[in-house]
Amino acid sequence: MSTFAKRERLLLADLLETVGPNAETLCEGWHTRDLAAHVIVRERRPDAAGGTLVKQLLPRLEKVMAEYTAKPYDELIQLIRTGPPRFSPFQLKQVDEAANIVEFYVHTEDVRRAQPDWSARELDPVFQDALWSRLERTARLLGRGVPTGLVLRRPDGQTVVAHRGVPVVTVTGEPSELVMFAFGRQSAARVDLEGDADAIEKVQGTKQLGF
């Protein structure tokens, strides 16, 4: 049986192929060609991918990204479909699931939700639980820069604290929507926010959510 990460990888590749290289995404400044290059560099070029986190490596990342965005778009799609190189840690099922379920889900939604005719996906409960599990582990890292307290809550009442502080904003939604919110896609996430009006405005507008 395919893992969730493999399923989301193929969904992303199919969607990128369908919309073409110049479609909009939710990633500011990126079209689909840029997003495809990012996905490939992340798992195929660890020598450059660190530039997303380490400022000194940013020139290297920009150079390698430019090399990949210049490649034929069909080639980029095929590289995403075939996955990482043979000896990459991402070839291990456990690593792939841990690192890529959220990565591929979010980027698939980055493409889907940027299109004018998008509609919500029906996600099965097991996948929602998998997303929630990963959100529980990373919530405090994702919310570390938020200017208020932030609590993420599922409709069944399960909660995780993304940032301690006052006043508190509580964001309620399905795990899939909370993931989008916590990764900085607030305006595209279908969630309900409760709390002080000024605090809600700050949370909705902050660029400090996500990595």
N, C-alpha and C positions, 0 to 999 in steps of 0.2 A: 504494500500500500504506500502511496506517495505520502511524504511528510507535508505538513502545512507549508514549510519553507519552499519546497519544490513546487507545490501547487501555486503559491503566490508568485514565484519566479516566472512560471509559464504564463500566468495571467498577465503579469507586467509586460512580458515580451510580446504577447499577442496584442495587448492594448497599444503598446508603442508602435507596433507594425501597422495597426489599423489607422491610428490618427496621423501617422507620418512624422517626419523629423522636425517640423516647424510649429507644432501645436503648443498651445500655452500649457503651463503647469502652475501649481501653487507655490513652487520654489521661485522666489523673487529673482528675476533676471535670467531664468533658465527656460529654454524651450525643451521639447522632448529629446532632441539630440544631445543637449547638455546633460540632462538627467540620465540618459542611457550611458554616456561616457562616465559619469560619476559612479554608477553602479559597477561598471567594469573595472575602473581604476581601484575602487575600494577593495575588490576581492582578487585582483590580478597584479596590482602594483603596490605592495606594502611599503616599498621604498618611497612612494609619493603620497599614499593615502593618509599618512600621519600629518600631513599639512592641514587637515581639517581641525586638528587639535593643537599642533605645535607650530607657532608662528614662524619659527626659523625654517620650517620645511615648506612653507606656503609657496615660495617661488618654484620649487621642484614640482609641487602639486599642479600649479598653474601650467607649467610647461608640459607635463604629461597629459593633463586634461586637454590641452590644445591639440596634442598629437592624436588623441582618440577622437575628438570631435571632428577632426579633418578626415577621418576614415569614412568609407561608404556606410550609409545608415544601415543597409541590409547586413553588413558585417557586424556592426554593433549589436543588432538584434540577435544574430546567431551566437555571438559571444555570451550574451546574457542567457540564452537558452541552454547552451552547452555547459555553462557554469564555470567554476574556477579551475585552474590548472591541476594536473594529476596529484601533485604533492602538496597542494594547499591544505591548510587546516580546515577550510570550509568544506572539503570533501568528506570530512567526518560527520556522520548524521547528527551527533549530539551538538557539535559546534555549529553546524548549519542551522539547526533548529533554534539554538540559543541566540545566534547572531542575526539571523535573517528573516524570521517570521515577521517581526515588526518592521524591519527595513523594507522588505518587499511589499508588505501590506500598505504602509504609509506612502511609498512612492507610486504604487498603483492608484491609490486614492488621489495623490498629487496630480496625476494625469486625468483621472475620471472627473474629479470635482472641478477642474478648471474648464471643462467643456460645458457649453451652454445648455445641453440637453441631458445632463447627467441625472441618474436616479440612484437611490440607495440600493446597496446589495443586501440580499438576505443571507446572513451569516449563521451557521449552525452553532448551537450552544457550546459544543466542545471547542470550537475555534475561539469563541468569545472567552471561554475560560482560559485558553492558552494565552490570549492577549492580556487578560487581567493578571495572570501569573507574572508575566514579564513586566507589566506596569507596576505591580507591587514592588518588584525588586529595584526598579529604576526611578520611581516617582520622586524621591528626594533629590536625586541627581538632576532630573529634568526640571524640577521646580526650585532649584537652589537660588536662582536670581530673582524670583518673583517678589514684588514689593509689598505683598500682603501675606497673611496666612492663606493656605490653599489646601482644600480637602477634595479628593476625588471620590465619588460615590456611585456605586451601581444601583439600578432600580430596586434590587432586593435588599439594599441597605448596607452591603459590604463597603467599607471605606478604607482609604489609604491617605495618609498625610503627606502631601508633596512639599509643603513648606510650613514651618511653625511661625506664628506671628499673629498679630491683631491689626485691624479687624480680619475676620476669616471669611473667605469666599468658598462656598461649597458648590462644586460642579457635579451635576448628576447626569448620567447617560449610560448607554451600553459601553462595555469595555472598548469596542472598536472606535466609538466616538470620543471616549476619554483619551485614548491613545492619540488620536488626531489633535485634540486640544492640547495635551501635554507636550506634544512635539512641535508646538508653535503654530498650529493651523487653526487658531481659535475661531476665526470667522467662517471656516468651512465645517466646523464640528457641530453636529446636532445634539446640543446639550442644553440643560437648564442651569442657570446660575442664581444662587441665593446669597444674600449678604448686603452689606452697606453699598449704596449706589455708587459712591466714589471709588470704593475698593473694587467693585465689579468692573468699572470703567478702566481702572488701572490694569487689572488682570487681562481684560479683553485686548488692551492696547499694547501690553508689554511685548518686547522682543527677546525677553530673557528666558522664555520657556524653551525647553529642548536642549540639545547638546550644542 
